[in-house]
Amino acid sequence: MKAVAIQAFGRPEGLALIDLPAPTPAEGQVLIANEAIGVGGVDVVIRRGVLAGYGFKEGHVPGSEVAGIVTAVGDGVDTSWVGQRVWAFTGVSGGYVEQAIASVEHILPLPANLSPVDAVTLGSSGMVAHFALAHAHFAPGESVLVRGAAGSIGIMTVQLAARGGAGAVAVTTSSAERGDRLRKLGATHVLDRSGEGGEDAPEGYDVIIDIVAGADMPSFFAKLNPNGRMVAVGMVGGQPPADFGMTMMAAFRKSMSFATFSADTVAEADRRAVRTEQFAAASRGELPMVVHEVLPLEEAVPAHRKMDAGEVFGRIVLTP
């Protein structure tokens, strides 16, 4: 089968289309003929080599979520899954392939009117956005700032905060055109990437969901209200400065909080329940999906170039 692997960490050109043996599902696993593959921020971070210290090596096949049709099952798996349309989480690898392996515990049947492309646009991003807001103890009426709102996680955070009764939903983004699109999804104030601008924008926020991190992250502590909470859910802008916590200490009397959030800390049953609910909402048209572009698998390099250039609004999806 065709697959895309990281042959050299760094630039998108380090990705290469390769041939791999078709996999066979082991006990507790299913084999999926992929129809859609989500391109996520974590794929980009891994490809850049930022997480090499966590054991990622050259030859790694990126991709964590796919959607398609179950074609075979391993021992111990109900054979009624064969032929079903499913969304699947493949972990931190193994998605950029024609045929993917996933644990049966990590698959969900798709509603009849939810497309595979929409499923991989929502499957991880919606769940992360939901639990990131919960991790921040977001409550109705509170003000929320989404830093890096144009990606799939940011877009879902905007929608969920608005649906959850936020008093204000501010976003940082790179252009007025993107700001207009985010307003249609629930944003009430549009800021530039530094967090400035925005007519009548709040001076401070109760919650900041940060998908960017990077060198500028500490400056956003100044935008937290007393007892405000910042939750970092990604680092597409790179690691923050090693001493970023000193900014919080300098504002000790504001009682601010900072936390990271990874979905790895959420019980599988809880992740499954949220995804099931969100898939149903999307199938009813209550959660709009934003797909930037659908590209063939062999165009993973240009897909990652667009991610690096900050051109993507929503999700890029690959198709075998």
C-alpha positions in Angstrom: 0.0 0.0 0.0 1.0 3.6 -0.4 2.0 5.6 2.7 3.8 8.8 3.6 6.7 8.7 6.0 9.1 11.2 7.5 12.4 10.4 5.8 14.1 13.5 7.3 13.0 15.7 10.2 12.6 19.4 9.4 11.1 20.9 6.3 8.0 19.4 4.6 10.3 18.1 1.8 11.4 15.5 4.4 8.1 13.7 3.8 8.1 11.0 1.1 5.6 8.7 -0.5 6.7 5.1 0.1 5.3 1.5 -0.3 4.6 -0.6 2.8 3.2 -4.1 3.1 -0.6 -4.1 3.6 -1.2 -4.6 7.4 -3.2 -7.3 9.1 -5.2 -6.5 12.2 -4.1 -8.2 15.4 -6.2 -9.2 18.3 -8.6 -6.3 19.2 -7.8 -4.4 16.1 -9.6 -3.5 12.8 -8.3 -2.7 9.3 -9.8 0.4 7.7 -9.7 1.3 4.0 -9.1 5.0 4.4 -11.4 7.5 2.7 -10.1 10.6 4.6 -7.0 11.4 6.7 -6.8 14.4 8.9 -3.7 16.6 8.8 -3.2 17.9 12.3 -0.9 20.3 14.1 0.7 17.5 16.0 1.7 15.9 12.7 3.5 19.2 11.8 5.3 19.4 15.2 6.5 15.7 14.9 7.7 16.3 11.3 9.7 19.3 12.3 11.6 17.1 14.8 10.5 19.1 17.8 9.4 15.9 19.6 12.3 13.7 18.6 13.3 13.5 22.3 10.0 11.6 22.8 11.2 8.7 20.7 10.1 9.7 17.2 12.5 8.5 14.6 13.0 9.0 10.8 10.7 6.6 9.0 7.8 7.5 11.2 4.4 7.5 9.4 2.4 10.5 10.8 -1.3 10.9 11.1 -3.6 10.2 14.1 -7.2 10.2 12.7 -8.8 8.6 9.7 -12.2 7.7 8.4 -13.2 4.9 6.0 -14.7 1.4 5.8 -13.7 -1.5 8.0 -12.5 -4.3 5.8 -11.2 -6.8 8.3 -11.1 -7.5 12.0 -8.6 -9.3 14.3 -9.4 -11.9 16.9 -11.9 -10.9 19.5 -13.5 -8.2 17.4 -17.2 -8.5 16.4 -17.3 -9.3 12.7 -20.3 -7.0 12.3 -17.8 -4.1 12.1 -16.8 -5.3 8.6 -18.4 -3.0 6.1 -19.2 -0.2 8.5 -18.1 3.4 8.0 -16.1 4.6 10.9 -13.9 7.3 12.3 -10.7 6.0 14.0 -7.9 7.3 16.2 -4.6 5.7 15.2 -2.5 7.1 18.0 0.4 9.4 17.1 1.3 7.5 13.9 -0.1 5.3 11.1 -2.7 7.6 9.6 -1.0 8.7 6.3 -1.7 5.4 4.6 -4.2 3.7 2.3 -5.1 1.1 4.9 -4.9 1.9 8.6 -4.9 -0.2 11.7 -6.8 0.9 14.8 -7.9 -0.6 18.1 -11.6 -1.4 18.1 -11.8 0.8 21.3 -10.7 3.8 19.2 -13.3 3.6 16.4 -16.7 5.2 16.2 -19.5 4.5 13.6 -20.3 7.5 11.4 -23.8 8.9 11.2 -25.3 8.3 7.8 -25.0 11.9 6.7 -21.6 12.7 8.1 -18.9 12.5 5.5 -15.5 11.0 6.1 -13.9 14.4 5.4 -16.1 16.1 8.0 -15.4 13.2 10.5 -11.6 13.8 10.5 -12.2 17.5 10.6 -14.2 17.1 13.9 -13.0 13.9 15.5 -10.0 15.1 17.4 -10.3 18.9 17.3 -13.8 19.0 18.7 -13.0 16.7 21.5 -9.8 18.6 22.4 -11.7 21.9 22.3 -14.4 20.5 24.6 -12.0 19.2 27.3 -9.7 22.2 27.0 -12.6 24.5 28.0 -13.5 22.1 30.8 -9.8 22.0 31.9 -10.0 25.8 32.1 -13.2 25.6 34.3 -15.0 27.7 31.7 -18.4 28.9 32.9 -21.3 30.6 31.0 -20.8 34.4 31.0 -17.1 34.3 31.1 -14.9 35.9 28.5 -12.7 33.6 26.3 -9.7 34.4 24.1 -8.7 31.8 21.6 -5.1 32.3 20.5 -4.5 30.8 17.0 -8.2 30.5 16.2 -7.9 29.7 12.4 -6.9 26.0 12.9 -9.3 23.2 13.4 -8.9 23.2 17.2 -9.3 26.9 17.4 -12.4 27.0 15.2 -14.0 24.3 17.3 -13.1 26.2 20.6 -14.7 29.3 19.2 -17.9 27.4 18.4 -18.1 25.6 21.7 -17.4 28.7 23.8 -20.1 30.6 21.9 -22.5 27.6 22.3 -21.6 27.4 26.0 -22.8 31.0 26.7 -19.5 32.9 26.8 -19.9 36.6 27.5 -17.3 37.3 24.8 -15.2 35.2 22.4 -12.1 37.0 21.2 -9.8 35.5 18.6 -6.3 36.2 17.4 -5.8 35.7 13.7 -3.8 37.0 10.8 -6.3 38.9 8.6 -9.6 40.7 8.5 -11.0 38.1 6.1 -10.2 35.3 8.6 -11.7 37.4 11.3 -15.0 37.8 9.4 -15.2 34.0 9.0 -14.6 33.5 12.7 -17.3 36.0 13.5 -19.7 33.8 11.6 -18.7 30.9 13.8 -19.2 32.7 17.0 -16.4 35.1 17.6 -17.4 38.5 19.0 -14.0 40.3 18.8 -11.1 39.9 16.3 -7.5 40.7 17.4 -4.2 40.6 15.6 -1.7 37.9 16.3 -0.2 39.9 19.2 -3.6 40.1 20.8 -4.1 43.8 20.1 -6.9 45.7 18.3 -10.5 44.7 18.2 -13.1 47.4 18.6 -14.5 47.3 22.2 -12.6 44.1 23.0 -12.3 43.3 26.7 -9.2 44.5 28.4 -8.9 41.1 30.1 -10.2 37.5 29.7 -11.3 34.9 32.2 -10.0 32.0 30.0 -7.3 31.9 27.3 -7.0 28.7 25.1 -3.6 28.8 23.5 -2.9 26.6 20.5 0.3 28.5 19.5 2.7 28.7 22.5 6.0 30.0 21.1 8.1 33.0 22.1 5.1 35.4 22.5 3.1 33.2 24.9 4.2 35.0 28.1 2.9 38.3 26.8 -0.7 36.9 27.0 -0.6 36.5 30.7 -1.1 40.3 30.8 -4.5 39.7 29.2 -5.8 37.4 31.9 -8.3 38.8 34.4 -7.7 38.2 38.1 -8.2 34.5 38.7 -7.9 34.0 34.9 -6.8 30.7 33.5 -4.6 30.0 30.5 -4.6 26.5 29.0 -2.0 25.5 26.3 -3.3 22.8 24.0 -0.6 23.0 21.3 2.7 24.5 20.3 2.5 25.1 16.6 4.5 28.2 17.2 7.2 26.2 19.0 8.2 25.9 22.7 7.6 28.9 24.9 10.7 30.5 26.6 12.1 28.4 29.4 11.4 31.2 32.0 7.8 32.0 30.9 6.5 31.3 34.4 8.3 34.4 35.7 5.7 36.6 33.9 3.1 35.0 36.1 5.2 35.4 39.2 5.6 39.1 38.5 1.7 39.4 38.6 1.4 37.2 41.7 -1.5 39.1 43.2 -3.7 38.4 40.2 -3.9 34.7 41.2 -3.6 33.5 37.6 -3.3 29.9 36.6 -1.5 28.1 33.7 -2.0 24.5 32.6 -1.2 22.3 29.7 -3.9 20.0 28.3 -3.5 16.7 26.5 -6.4 14.4 25.6 -4.2 11.5 26.9 -5.4 12.4 30.4 -9.1 12.0 29.5 -10.7 8.5 30.0 -11.5 6.8 26.7 -15.1 6.5 27.7 -15.4 10.2 28.2 -13.6 11.0 24.9 -16.0 8.6 23.1 -19.1 10.1 24.7 -18.1 13.6 23.6 -17.2 12.5 20.0 -20.5 10.6 19.7 -22.4 13.7 20.8 -20.4 16.0 18.5 -20.7 13.7 15.5 -24.5 13.7 16.0 -24.6 17.5 16.3 -22.5 17.9 13.1 -24.8 15.5 11.2 -27.7 17.7 12.2 -26.0 20.8 10.9 -25.5 22.3 14.4 -21.7 22.3 14.2 -20.4 23.6 10.9 -17.2 21.9 9.7 -14.5 24.1 8.1 -12.4 22.2 5.5 -9.6 24.2 4.0 -8.7 21.8 1.2 -8.9 18.1 0.3 -5.7 16.8 -1.3 -4.5 13.4 -2.5 -2.2 11.5 -0.1 0.7 12.0 -2.4 0.4 15.7 -1.9 1.3 15.5 1.8 4.3 17.8 1.2 2.3 20.7 -0.2 -0.2 20.1 2.6 2.5 20.6 5.2 3.9 23.6 3.3 0.6 25.3 3.7 0.5 24.4 7.4 4.0 25.9 7.9 3.1 29.0 6.0 0.0 29.6 8.1 -2.2 29.5 5.1 -4.7 27.0 6.5 -8.1 28.0 7.8 -9.7 24.9 9.2 -8.5 21.4 8.3 -6.6 20.0 5.4 -7.7 16.5 4.6 -5.8 13.9 2.6 -7.5 11.2 0.5 -5.8 8.0 -0.7 
